Amino acid sequence: MLVEYIEEALKKAHYEIIADEEPYYGEVRELKGVWASGKTLEECRNNLKDVIEGWILLSIKREIPIPKLGEIEIKETPEEVAA
C-alpha cells in the first residue's frame, strides 16, 4: 500500500526548471508542502520520493489525514484483539 501510494504521488508530480543551484524542482500539489529539488531530474525525483515517504510517516505520527490519490489511499486498519 505504501509503495503504491508513493508511486501514484510521483505520477502526479509536476517538475520545472528554476534559476537555482539545484535547477530541477518537483512538487506534488495534492500533498501540501511536498516538494524537492535536485541538480538533475533523476536526483530531484529521488529527493521527492524521500520527501513523500517522510511526509507520510509524519502525517501518520501526527494523525493528519492523508488524501486519497486516484484509487490509492493509506488508512489505518483496526488491529485484531487476541482472545
C-alpha positions in Angstrom: 0.0 0.0 0.0 2.8 2.4 0.9 4.8 1.8 -2.2 1.8 2.1 -4.4 0.9 5.4 -2.8 4.4 6.8 -3.4 4.3 5.6 -7.0 1.0 7.3 -7.5 2.2 10.5 -5.9 5.3 10.5 -8.2 3.0 10.1 -11.2 1.1 13.2 -10.2 4.4 15.2 -9.6 4.9 18.4 -11.6 8.5 19.4 -12.5 10.0 22.6 -13.7 13.4 24.2 -14.1 14.2 27.1 -11.8 17.1 29.6 -11.5 18.9 27.9 -8.6 21.9 25.9 -7.7 19.7 22.8 -8.0 17.6 23.8 -11.0 15.2 20.9 -11.1 12.1 21.5 -8.9 9.3 19.0 -8.3 6.2 19.0 -6.3 3.1 17.0 -5.6 0.3 19.6 -5.5 -2.2 17.2 -3.9 0.2 16.8 -0.9 0.6 20.1 0.9 4.2 21.1 1.4 5.7 18.2 -0.6 8.4 19.4 -2.9 12.1 18.8 -3.7 14.9 19.9 -5.9 18.0 18.4 -7.5 20.9 19.0 -9.8 19.3 16.6 -12.3 15.8 15.4 -12.9 16.6 12.0 -11.6 18.1 13.4 -8.4 15.0 15.7 -8.0 12.7 12.7 -8.4 14.7 10.6 -5.9 14.6 13.5 -3.4 10.9 13.9 -4.0 10.4 10.3 -3.2 12.2 10.6 0.1 10.1 13.7 0.9 6.9 11.8 0.2 8.0 9.0 2.5 8.8 11.4 5.3 5.6 13.3 4.8 3.5 10.1 5.0 5.3 9.0 8.2 4.9 12.4 9.8 1.3 12.5 8.9 0.6 9.1 10.4 2.5 10.1 13.6 0.6 13.4 14.0 -2.7 11.7 12.9 -3.1 14.1 10.0 -5.4 12.8 7.3 -3.6 11.5 4.1 -5.5 12.3 1.0 -6.5 9.6 -1.4 -4.5 9.7 -4.7 -6.5 8.1 -7.5 -7.8 4.8 -6.2 -5.0 4.5 -3.7 -5.3 5.5 0.0 -3.4 5.0 3.2 -5.7 4.2 6.1 -5.4 2.6 9.5 -6.7 -0.9 9.7 -8.2 -2.0 13.0 -5.9 -4.3 15.0 -7.3 -7.7 15.9 -7.6 -8.3 19.6 -6.3 -11.7 20.7 -9.0 -13.7 22.6 
